[in-house]
Amino acid sequence: MEIETILEEGDELEVRIHGENHTYMNLLRSYLQNDQDVVFVAYKIPHPLLDSTRPLLKVHTNGKKTPWQALKDANNAIISKVDEFRKAL
């Protein structure tokens, strides 16, 4: 997974996450929304015929943590949940 920084200003971050689709992006958005320090999170995927493999993610935090930290925390929580599922099988 390649992450391309589009905008990074204070508590705002916009990144393109190459090679991902709605499955991962919606999961990531959901975990970020559950973070009390995240004020706003959204993603969009361009039209499938134009460029559907480079979704844009926007994250805005309240200043208690950086958007990068919120993104890392969400990814770690997802990894932890996946590990729980693997152990349960």
C-alpha positions in Angstrom: 0.0 0.0 0.0 1.4 3.3 -1.0 0.2 6.5 0.7 0.6 9.8 -1.1 0.3 13.0 0.9 -1.9 15.6 -0.8 -2.3 18.1 2.1 -0.9 18.3 5.6 -1.7 21.4 7.5 -2.0 21.4 11.3 -4.8 19.1 12.2 -5.9 18.4 8.6 -4.6 15.6 6.4 -5.5 14.5 2.9 -3.9 11.4 1.5 -4.4 9.1 -1.5 -4.1 5.4 -0.6 -3.1 3.6 -3.8 -4.5 0.2 -4.6 -7.4 0.2 -2.1 -11.1 0.2 -2.7 -14.4 0.7 -0.8 -13.9 -2.4 1.4 -10.8 -1.1 3.2 -11.6 2.6 2.9 -15.1 2.2 4.5 -13.6 0.1 7.3 -10.8 2.6 8.0 -13.4 5.5 7.9 -15.5 3.6 10.4 -12.6 3.1 12.9 -11.5 6.8 12.5 -15.1 8.0 13.2 -15.0 6.1 16.5 -11.9 8.0 17.6 -12.9 10.8 19.9 -10.1 13.0 18.7 -11.2 12.8 15.1 -13.6 15.7 14.2 -14.1 14.8 10.5 -13.3 11.9 8.3 -14.4 11.0 4.8 -13.1 9.3 1.7 -14.0 9.4 -2.0 -13.2 7.2 -4.9 -13.1 8.6 -8.4 -15.3 7.2 -11.1 -14.5 3.5 -11.7 -13.7 4.1 -15.4 -11.3 7.0 -14.6 -9.2 6.2 -11.5 -10.8 3.9 -9.0 -7.5 2.6 -7.4 -6.5 5.9 -5.7 -9.1 6.8 -3.1 -8.7 10.1 -1.3 -9.0 10.2 2.5 -9.5 13.4 4.5 -9.0 13.4 8.3 -9.3 16.4 10.6 -8.6 16.0 14.3 -9.2 18.2 17.4 -5.5 18.8 18.1 -5.1 16.3 20.9 -3.5 14.0 18.3 -2.2 14.4 14.8 -4.2 13.0 11.9 -1.3 10.7 11.2 -1.5 9.3 14.7 -5.3 8.8 14.3 -4.6 7.0 11.1 -2.0 4.8 12.8 -4.3 4.1 15.7 -7.2 3.1 13.4 -4.9 0.8 11.4 -3.6 -0.8 14.5 -7.1 -1.4 15.8 -8.1 -3.0 12.5 -5.0 -5.3 12.6 -5.8 -6.2 16.2 -9.4 -7.1 15.2 -8.2 -9.2 12.3 -5.9 -11.1 14.6 -8.8 -11.8 16.9 -10.8 -13.3 14.1 -7.8 -15.4 13.0 -7.4 -16.8 16.5 -11.1 -17.6 16.7 -11.1 -19.8 13.6 
